[in-house]
């Protein structure tokens, strides 16, 4: 989805899953930005929708516009700092589900390929040899959940959080994510009405209680 064609879904307007004095959990739909872009028409997003109800809401992390799934927001500066530290230090666990083109042969594996911005085609990213200027290490674990007629349902667990990491890594593996308008060819784009990438679960430590919090939203990629 290109931002100039931005038409965010309105039903449900907000899928709230949990809230307390420190955090808010939502299930973000595909097609809704996590936070506003520079253009005026991108003001409507997950963050501004939450702020209309809870003005103190603070963005902690992002999901791509086309990606759906679980997101956590902070409700105060202390919670924001605590949660951002967890994301930066890889102290949380994010699990994604994707439907990709073709049949993935190996049952499980690790994609260890550095990622860097493509200077000729921003905001695209591309894999690069480790040590290349502007390249950052990126690590993704994958596991096959189901093989279908011409596609594979995979579980993706990133250890790093690089821009477009899962899309770029699956493309590098030879199995682009279905519906990917950024990295897919015409066949990939036409295969599904949306990007088949969903943040199914998020595990983190509550910034006040110190308890482990786990939130889950089942992926929608049924046959």
C-alpha positions as CSV (number, residue, x, y, z in Angstrom):
1,X,0.0,0.0,0.0
2,X,1.4,3.3,-1.0
3,X,0.9,6.2,1.4
4,X,-0.6,8.5,-1.2
5,X,-3.4,5.9,-1.5
6,X,-3.9,5.8,2.2
7,X,-7.4,4.8,3.2
8,X,-7.3,3.5,6.7
9,X,-9.9,1.0,7.8
10,X,-12.6,2.3,10.1
11,X,-14.1,-1.0,11.3
12,X,-13.1,-1.7,14.0
13,X,-12.0,1.8,14.7
14,X,-9.9,0.5,17.6
15,X,-9.4,-3.1,18.7
16,X,-8.4,-2.6,22.3
17,X,-7.1,-5.8,24.0
18,X,-5.9,-4.5,27.4
19,X,-5.2,-1.3,29.3
20,X,-4.0,-0.3,32.8
21,X,-2.3,2.8,34.2
22,X,0.9,2.2,32.3
23,X,0.2,0.3,29.0
24,X,-2.4,-0.1,26.3
25,X,-2.5,-3.1,24.0
26,X,-4.3,-3.0,20.6
27,X,-4.7,-5.4,17.7
28,X,-3.8,-3.1,14.7
29,X,-5.5,-3.8,11.4
30,X,-3.7,-4.0,8.1
31,X,-3.8,-0.6,6.3
32,X,-3.6,1.6,9.4
33,X,-0.4,3.5,10.1
34,X,1.2,3.1,13.6
35,X,1.9,6.8,13.8
36,X,1.3,9.9,11.6
37,X,3.4,10.5,8.5
38,X,4.4,13.9,7.2
39,X,1.4,14.4,4.9
40,X,-1.7,15.8,6.5
41,X,-3.9,12.9,5.2
42,X,-1.9,10.5,7.3
43,X,-2.9,12.0,10.6
44,X,-5.4,9.2,11.2
45,X,-3.4,6.3,12.7
46,X,-3.3,3.9,15.6
47,X,-1.5,6.5,17.8
48,X,-3.9,9.4,17.1
49,X,-7.0,7.2,17.5
50,X,-5.7,6.2,20.9
51,X,-4.8,9.7,21.9
52,X,-8.4,10.8,21.1
53,X,-9.4,8.6,24.0
54,X,-6.3,8.7,26.1
55,X,-4.3,11.9,25.3
56,X,-1.3,10.7,27.3
57,X,-0.7,7.7,24.9
58,X,3.0,7.4,23.7
59,X,4.3,5.4,20.8
60,X,6.8,2.7,21.8
61,X,7.3,0.7,18.6
62,X,5.9,0.4,15.1
63,X,4.3,-2.1,12.8
64,X,4.4,-1.3,9.0
65,X,1.1,0.1,7.7
66,X,0.2,-3.1,5.9
67,X,1.2,-5.4,8.8
68,X,-1.5,-6.3,11.4
69,X,-1.3,-7.5,14.9
70,X,-0.4,-6.8,18.5
71,X,1.1,-3.4,19.6
72,X,1.9,-2.0,23.0
73,X,1.7,1.8,23.8
74,X,2.8,3.6,27.0
75,X,0.7,5.9,29.1
76,X,3.5,7.7,30.9
77,X,7.2,8.6,30.4
78,X,8.5,6.0,32.8
79,X,6.6,3.2,31.1
80,X,7.8,4.5,27.7
81,X,11.4,4.4,28.8
82,X,11.1,1.0,30.3
83,X,9.4,-0.5,27.3
84,X,11.7,1.1,24.7
85,X,14.7,-0.3,26.6
86,X,13.2,-3.8,26.4
87,X,12.8,-3.4,22.6
88,X,16.3,-2.0,22.2
89,X,17.9,-4.7,24.3
90,X,15.9,-7.5,22.8
91,X,14.3,-8.4,26.1
92,X,10.9,-9.0,24.7
93,X,9.6,-11.6,22.3
94,X,7.7,-10.9,19.1
95,X,6.2,-13.7,17.0
96,X,4.9,-13.1,13.5
97,X,2.9,-15.3,11.1
98,X,3.4,-14.9,7.3
99,X,2.1,-16.6,4.2
100,X,4.8,-16.7,1.6
101,X,5.1,-17.6,-2.0
102,X,6.1,-21.2,-2.8
103,X,6.9,-24.2,-0.7
104,X,9.6,-23.7,1.9
105,X,11.7,-26.8,2.0
106,X,13.4,-26.7,5.4
107,X,11.2,-27.2,8.4
108,X,13.0,-24.4,10.3
109,X,16.1,-22.2,9.9
110,X,17.8,-19.0,10.7
111,X,18.2,-16.1,8.3
112,X,21.4,-14.2,9.2
113,X,21.7,-11.4,6.7
114,X,22.6,-7.8,7.3
115,X,20.2,-5.1,6.0
116,X,20.8,-1.6,4.7
117,X,18.7,1.1,3.1
118,X,18.7,1.0,-0.7
119,X,20.0,4.6,-1.5
120,X,18.6,4.5,-5.0
121,X,15.1,3.4,-4.0
122,X,14.1,4.8,-0.6
123,X,12.4,3.7,1.6
124,X,13.4,0.2,0.3
125,X,15.9,-2.0,2.2
126,X,18.2,-4.7,0.9
127,X,20.4,-7.4,2.2
128,X,24.1,-6.6,2.3
129,X,27.3,-8.4,3.3
130,X,28.2,-7.8,7.0
131,X,30.5,-4.9,7.4
132,X,29.1,-2.9,4.5
133,X,28.6,0.8,5.1
134,X,25.2,1.5,6.7
135,X,24.4,-2.3,7.0
136,X,23.0,-3.5,10.3
137,X,23.0,-7.1,11.5
138,X,19.6,-8.8,11.2
139,X,18.6,-12.2,12.5
140,X,15.3,-14.0,11.9
141,X,14.2,-17.5,13.0
142,X,11.6,-19.2,10.8
143,X,9.5,-22.4,11.2
144,X,7.1,-24.0,8.8
145,X,3.6,-24.3,10.1
146,X,1.8,-25.5,7.0
147,X,2.5,-26.1,3.3
148,X,-0.4,-25.3,1.0
149,X,-0.9,-25.7,-2.7
150,X,1.4,-22.9,-3.8
151,X,2.3,-21.2,-0.5
152,X,3.7,-21.8,2.9
153,X,2.5,-20.5,6.3
154,X,5.5,-19.7,8.5
155,X,6.2,-18.5,12.0
156,X,8.8,-15.8,12.1
157,X,10.7,-14.7,15.3
158,X,13.0,-11.8,14.7
159,X,15.9,-11.2,17.1
160,X,16.5,-7.8,15.7
161,X,14.0,-5.1,14.6
162,X,15.3,-3.7,11.3
163,X,13.1,-1.8,8.9
164,X,11.2,-4.3,6.7
165,X,13.3,-7.1,8.1
166,X,10.9,-9.9,7.7
167,X,9.9,-8.9,4.2
168,X,13.5,-8.5,3.1
169,X,14.6,-11.7,4.7
170,X,11.8,-13.9,3.2
171,X,12.5,-12.3,-0.2
172,X,16.2,-13.2,0.2
173,X,15.2,-16.8,1.1
174,X,13.3,-16.9,-2.2
175,X,9.8,-16.8,-0.7
176,X,8.4,-13.3,-0.7
177,X,5.4,-12.6,1.6
178,X,2.2,-12.7,-0.4
179,X,0.5,-9.4,-1.0
180,X,3.8,-7.4,-0.5
181,X,3.5,-4.3,-2.7
182,X,7.0,-3.2,-1.8
183,X,9.1,-6.2,-2.5
184,X,6.8,-8.5,-4.5
185,X,6.4,-8.9,-8.2
186,X,3.0,-8.7,-9.9
187,X,2.3,-12.3,-9.1
188,X,3.0,-11.9,-5.4
189,X,1.0,-8.6,-5.2
190,X,-2.0,-10.1,-6.9
191,X,-1.9,-13.3,-4.9
192,X,-3.6,-11.7,-1.8
193,X,-5.6,-8.5,-1.1
194,X,-3.2,-7.5,1.7
195,X,0.3,-8.1,3.0
196,X,0.1,-11.5,4.6
197,X,2.2,-10.6,7.7
198,X,0.7,-10.5,11.2
199,X,2.2,-9.8,14.6
200,X,0.5,-12.7,16.4
201,X,2.1,-12.4,19.9
202,X,4.1,-10.1,22.0
203,X,5.7,-10.9,25.3
204,X,7.3,-8.2,27.6
205,X,7.9,-7.2,31.2
206,X,5.3,-4.9,32.7
207,X,7.1,-1.6,33.5
208,X,5.4,-1.2,36.9
209,X,4.7,-4.7,38.2
210,X,7.6,-6.5,36.7
211,X,5.4,-9.3,35.7
212,X,5.6,-11.1,32.3
213,X,2.8,-9.9,30.0
214,X,1.8,-12.0,27.0
215,X,-0.7,-10.9,24.3
216,X,-2.0,-12.9,21.4
217,X,-4.1,-12.3,18.3
218,X,-4.5,-15.3,15.9
219,X,-3.4,-14.7,12.4
220,X,-6.2,-14.3,9.7
221,X,-4.4,-16.3,7.0
222,X,-6.8,-19.3,6.7
223,X,-7.0,-21.3,3.4
